[in-house]
Amino acid sequence: MLKLENVSKSYSSGNVKAVDNVSFEVKPGEIFGFLGPNGAGKTTTLKMIVGLLKPDAGNIFINGLDFQEHSLEVKKMISYVPDNHEVYERLTGIEYLNFMGDMYGISKDIRSKKINEYLELFELKDAVGDLIKSYSHGMKQKIVLIGALLNDPEVFILDEPLVGLDPKSAFKLKEIMRDRCNAGKSVFFSTHVLEVAEKLCDRIAIIRKGQIIACGTMEELRQQSESKQSLENIFLELTE
Ligand SMILES: Nc1ncnc2c1ncn2[C@@H]1O[C@H](COP(=O)(O)OP(=O)(O)OP(=O)(O)O)[C@@H](O)[C@H]1O
């Protein structure tokens, strides 16, 4: 469903290779966690997957389509929840959701049904007429999540999605992720919350200094480490 083949990216301002020859695959029906220390290359990888950055080398495929050759078709099949939402500050919640609905060409009926359903779920109905700039971090996270769910993406891509969410909302988001995978779609997300990754993910990749140093199910990761314990132990050992 999502496939990276030998993807690399350097930033022009530095000699650092932010992402160095990265390959992995996220299968249909899978929740895939992307872990790594600060500055390891997670956000850079996510931005290339959603087309915000162009890889220097390598290929990215969604449902078998090469992103570079079929960028519009691919963008219709994915959704991205970034870790920073300041860009939408001057819209009200409902203006933003309608903007997202327009961008994805979602009909008024389906849009309004989904918006109501998710506003109810994330308890955001009362604030939807307010400017996003007045929202708390968690409320911004929720409105962006709702906007990203409107197109029912084949691959749902999230950068640190649990930061700022209260426990109830975090629980609901995890349920949404699982439901999507049960329906044969994929979820790919970065996180520093190892307990969540351990419980939620079908497979996990760990990136360090731009390179994938481990990838697989929890069981497979245990085989690749000496500690063979929790994901926290494995992560600390592998990223030393
Ligand atoms: N716009 C940029 N210009 C120059 N260097 C950058 C830029 N963005 C990221 N980098 C560098 O690229 C490397 C990877 O950064 P990236 O943001 O992808 O890491 P990350 O794993 O998402 O980190 P974190 O967990 O701290 O969010 C780091 O060395 C970072 O300093």
The ligand as a Tripos MOL2 file, in Angstrom:
@<TRIPOS>MOLECULE
LIG
   31    33     1     0     0
SMALL
NO_CHARGES

@<TRIPOS>ATOM
      1 N1         14.3910   22.6220    6.9750 N.pl3     1 LIG1
      2 C1         15.5320   22.0640    7.3770 C.ar      1 LIG1
      3 N2         16.7320   22.6000    7.0140 N.ar      1 LIG1
      4 C2         17.9000   22.0330    7.3950 C.ar      1 LIG1
      5 N3         17.9930   20.9100    8.1250 N.ar      1 LIG1
      6 C3         16.8320   20.3290    8.5210 C.ar      1 LIG1
      7 C4         15.5510   20.8640    8.1680 C.ar      1 LIG1
      8 N4         14.5730   20.0770    8.6920 N.ar      1 LIG1
      9 C5         15.2220   19.0820    9.3460 C.ar      1 LIG1
     10 N5         16.5680   19.2290    9.2370 N.ar      1 LIG1
     11 C6         17.6030   18.3280    9.7960 C.3       1 LIG1
     12 O1         17.3660   17.0310    9.2830 O.3       1 LIG1
     13 C7         17.5510   16.0390   10.2780 C.3       1 LIG1
     14 C8         16.2590   15.2330   10.4500 C.3       1 LIG1
     15 O2         15.2290   16.0870   10.9600 O.3       1 LIG1
     16 P1         13.7140   15.6070   11.1470 P.3       1 LIG1
     17 O3         12.9110   16.7930   11.5040 O.co2     1 LIG1
     18 O4         13.3160   14.8290    9.9460 O.co2     1 LIG1
     19 O5         13.8720   14.6160   12.3940 O.3       1 LIG1
     20 P2         12.7570   13.9630   13.3430 P.3       1 LIG1
     21 O6         13.1400   12.5360   13.4880 O.co2     1 LIG1
     22 O7         11.3840   14.2630   12.8500 O.co2     1 LIG1
     23 O8         13.0370   14.7150   14.7210 O.3       1 LIG1
     24 P3         12.0620   15.0490   15.9900 P.3       1 LIG1
     25 O9         11.7720   13.7450   16.6630 O.co2     1 LIG1
     26 O10        12.9480   15.9150   16.8300 O.co2     1 LIG1
     27 O11        10.8470   15.7570   15.4720 O.co2     1 LIG1
     28 C9         18.0010   16.7830   11.5370 C.3       1 LIG1
     29 O12        19.4240   16.7620   11.5660 O.3       1 LIG1
     30 C10        17.4950   18.1900   11.3100 C.3       1 LIG1
     31 O13        18.3200   19.1320   11.9620 O.3       1 LIG1
@<TRIPOS>BOND
     1     1     2 1
     2     2     3 ar
     3     2     7 ar
     4     3     4 ar
     5     4     5 ar
     6     5     6 ar
     7     6     7 ar
     8     6    10 ar
     9     7     8 ar
    10     8     9 ar
    11     9    10 ar
    12    10    11 1
    13    11    12 1
    14    11    30 1
    15    12    13 1
    16    13    14 1
    17    13    28 1
    18    14    15 1
    19    15    16 1
    20    16    17 2
    21    16    18 1
    22    16    19 1
    23    19    20 1
    24    20    21 2
    25    20    22 1
    26    20    23 1
    27    23    24 1
    28    24    25 2
    29    24    26 1
    30    24    27 1
    31    28    29 1
    32    28    30 1
    33    30    31 1
@<TRIPOS>SUBSTRUCTURE
     1 LIG1         1 GROUP 0 **** ****
